Amino acid sequence: MNQTINFSHMKTNLLYIVFIISVLFTAVNINTDAQRRVIVVRKPARTVVMTRVPASRVVYVNRRVIAGPVVVRTLPAATVTIVHRRVPYYYHAGCYYVLREGAYVTVPPPAGIVVPVLPSVFVRVFVSPVTYFYAGGVFYNQVPGGYETVAPPAGAQITELPEGAEKVNVEGKIFYEHNGTLYKKVETDNGFAYEVSGSVEG
């Protein structure tokens, strides 16, 4: 009688152990599946391949007659002088001037100029993992002491083209060119935008 009871007790313990192992195994599988799902869901950032084309291959579509740079004899008040690579630039409210033949002429700024303040109207543009500031066709990166002009970052999207941008055809593909940068019209969740997609060389 005692032997039968002990055997039953051992059998019960064995079943309990098998049950515990089964539960643990299932939990491990669930955890592993959860980790796999996380890995699958996490997709890599989209890569934008910049189109670099020689100027000879860029065909302007219905090119407009655009007024030349603004020329002034006297700079606006509160203009800031910034020397970049031994060249003095004069900055005011998002405009950059250089001195030529006794007059001040507006020019697109080169990358690397640091200005103390942004223009009054600007937008933030996020290109993972960096947040840029965009105003008047110029991209800025915040640095100690101000904001540094940078080359338009690949993949940056803006809702409106810079003033003076021209529609161009590059080997059958349509872009919009401004100061040597090519923008491509793309559709986003919030409507259409213009994405930095290339540059004109030479």
Buried (B, 14 or more C-beta within 10 A) or exposed (E): EEEEEEEEEEEEEEEEEEEEEEEEEEEEEEEEEEEEEEEEEEEEEEEBEBBEBEEEEBEEEEEEEEEEEEEEEEBEEEBEEBEBEEEEBBBBBBBBBBEEEEEBBBBBBEEEBBBEEBBEEBEEBEBEEEEBBBBBBBBBBEEEEBBBBBEBBBBBBBEEBBEEBBBBEBEEEEBBBBBBBBBBBEEEEEEEBBBBBBBBEE
